[in-house]
Amino acid sequence: MLQSPQLEAVYQRAGVLQQRANDLPASQQALLSQALEELQTVLEELQTSEDELRYQNDALIATRQAVEAERQRYRELFEFAPDGYLVTDENGRIQEANCAIATMLQVSQEFLVGKPLLVFIDPPNRSRFHFTLDQLRQLDMLQDWEMRLRSSHRSPFDAALTVAVVRDAAGQITSLRWLVRDATERKQIEHLLKHLNSTLEIQVQERTAELQEALAFESSLKRITDKVRDSLDEHQILQAAVKELALVLDLICCDTALYDLKLATSTVRYQFTPAGTAAPSSVGQVIPMSSLPETYRQLLQGQYFQFCELDATSPRHLTILACPIVDEQGVLGDLWLFKPPHECFSESEIRLVQQVANQGAIAIRQARLYQASQQQIQEMKKLDQLKDSFLSTTSHELRSPVANMRMAIRMLTIAIAQERAAIGVAKSQKGQAVDRYLHILDTECDREIRLINDVLDFQRLEAGEHPVTVEPIDLQDWLPLMIAPFQEQARDRQQTFQLTVSPELPIVVSDPAILERILTELANNACKYTPPAGEIIVRVHAQLNALQIRVSNTSNQIPASELAHIFDRFYRIPHSDPWNQGGTGLGLALVQKLTERLGGAIAVENTDEQLHFIVTLPLSP
């Protein structure tokens, strides 16, 4: 245990007194021993107090050292902080200043100490500084107080001040602590950001305007395209293109011309001038390409160009855009657009004009093809009329002679038979040959008469002159009688002919002659093109308010390309007649016309080894 020198001396003196007590009388020894014991107790208490005091002293020294270390650390932080720090009294007189604020003001720290902070405030801001400094008496802190500072060595600059008020126990201000940041760079960044935002806003506005213009041009292009595409008139196409371009692009004038490459000329076909503007008309003007060789050289190469007219004789100068009307096949003409001289055509406007010119070229090609096809159709109609007229005239002219020939053949046949009967001789070989020839002549006359009748009937149907006489028909009784001859013919050819009539079939009101002709042609066609052992089925039933007749027969697969022409006049499917019966190719065409005459329709289907003709007729007209 550590003892102080004074306490050690007291202990030694007490030991000496204890030794001398032995020489004293007994009465004094007891008293002295009691005194020494009390002294020992006091010394021990004093030793304890001394130990506690030494411990407290050591703790106080450690605390003082820590405080000194913290004070040094604070001083270092204060001195070397990146921002400026000041400590002033309540009136703003500087008591302490770190290196950063000295560097900021470009003065020494010693120079700052003792100076009023007001000295370093830019004069225009001093009154505001005084006012705010007075307000600090009611505040504890003021942040981001913007002020302009200056010194004799630095021009005014922007600074951001933060002030903290330090008060004593009585609430009185003891000091003000200032944090000072140079706001020059921040102000520059803010100014730059403001400039960038302004520039970006302008760019957004410009881009928005471009997008709106693009959408407007796209809408205009669609409108113009629809107008020129829906028209097959070349003049309407040019008129629509020129008018719409002039209105959309706010032009002074717009015109279009078509080229004659053989004559090397350009003829102005249409011109549009918006209301309120005046421009001399050039419609009909023929311009030789040789008069402007460089201009038409570029246009004929499919190139557009714009220029400003600088004609000294003209009272006004114009900005002009020339664009060729061109497609893959070549140049058809051009578009000329005129604007005031202080304006020019933008890329989007030029692109719109090019697209309109391309659409115009396509529409003009289509219009010309349509006109050419119309001319061809008219010529074909004339030829068809001439053919029909020739067939009708020829048929009428042939009908009487062929009928007379058939009558003469039959009379000759009767006369020969009567002569043989009168003389009572049998047919010789020569007589049999004569009969065979007469039969051939009679058969061919019948065929020619049927052909002539078919042609005349077809002509009447084409002209709408074929009469229709309707009456009630009970198909349950009528159909078997009409089909019977064909069933007999089918048996002779080893074919199966089946008729199926729905028992619920109602009475039909129609023309029996036309209906018989339709069924006769279809049944005859089925017998003609059905091979031996083949099957023919006629099914008749009612469907809603219509009568449906389905004629089916065994047949080879017919190509779709051939089936599409099966109702054409004089058309015969090649290599499909197993009986080599021949024909005119008018039968099915007549069936179609007769069906339509009754207000019905006919269709054909080809399935595996089956050909089906479906006739649909109204139950009543």
Summary of the structure (lengths in Angstrom):
residues: 621
radius of gyration: 62.4
end to end distance: 143.0
largest distance: 222.6
contacts: 1689
relative contact order: 0.04
helix: 55%
strand: 22%
